[in-house]
């Protein structure tokens, strides 16, 4: 059941990813997503938030998220 909640959260976060324009906005969304994912998986929430924030901030630098114009 935990995996289902995680997948729903990731799909929702992915759908919103195109709405964010700055690295800061993407970092905040990534931090929230990472913290939620870590909590669902019963892992360290702070580490999940840190990894999510890094992924969100850097996703456009490695062309994982589309640029919003």
C-alpha positions as CSV (number, residue, x, y, z in Angstrom):
1,X,0.0,0.0,0.0
2,X,2.9,2.3,0.6
3,X,4.1,2.0,-3.0
4,X,0.7,3.1,-4.3
5,X,0.8,6.3,-2.2
6,X,4.3,7.0,-3.3
7,X,3.5,6.5,-7.0
8,X,0.4,8.8,-6.7
9,X,2.5,11.5,-5.1
10,X,5.3,11.2,-7.7
11,X,2.8,11.5,-10.6
12,X,1.2,14.5,-9.0
13,X,4.6,16.1,-8.4
14,X,5.6,15.4,-12.0
15,X,2.5,17.0,-13.3
16,X,3.2,20.1,-11.3
17,X,6.9,20.2,-12.2
18,X,6.2,22.2,-15.5
19,X,4.5,24.9,-13.5
20,X,7.6,26.0,-11.6
21,X,9.8,28.6,-13.3
22,X,12.8,29.1,-10.9
23,X,15.3,26.7,-9.3
24,X,14.0,27.8,-5.9
25,X,10.4,26.8,-6.7
26,X,11.5,23.5,-8.1
27,X,13.8,22.9,-5.0
28,X,10.9,23.5,-2.6
29,X,8.6,21.1,-4.6
30,X,11.4,18.6,-4.6
31,X,12.0,18.9,-0.9
32,X,8.3,18.4,-0.2
33,X,8.2,15.4,-2.6
34,X,11.4,13.9,-1.1
35,X,10.1,14.3,2.5
36,X,6.8,12.7,1.6
37,X,8.4,9.8,-0.2
38,X,10.8,9.2,2.7
39,X,8.0,9.3,5.2
40,X,6.0,6.8,3.1
41,X,9.0,4.5,2.9
42,X,9.7,4.9,6.6
43,X,13.1,6.5,5.9
44,X,14.9,9.6,7.1
45,X,12.6,12.5,6.2
46,X,15.3,15.2,6.4
47,X,17.6,13.2,4.1
48,X,14.7,12.7,1.7
49,X,13.9,16.4,1.7
50,X,17.5,17.3,1.1
51,X,17.8,14.9,-1.9
52,X,14.5,16.0,-3.3
53,X,15.5,19.7,-3.0
54,X,18.8,19.0,-4.8
55,X,16.9,17.0,-7.5
56,X,14.4,19.8,-8.0
57,X,16.9,22.5,-8.2
58,X,19.1,20.7,-10.7
59,X,16.5,19.0,-12.9
60,X,16.6,21.7,-15.5
61,X,20.4,21.7,-15.6
62,X,20.4,18.1,-16.8
63,X,17.3,18.5,-19.0
64,X,15.0,16.3,-16.9
65,X,12.3,18.9,-16.6
66,X,11.1,21.1,-19.5
67,X,11.9,24.8,-19.3
68,X,8.8,26.9,-18.8
69,X,8.6,30.1,-20.9
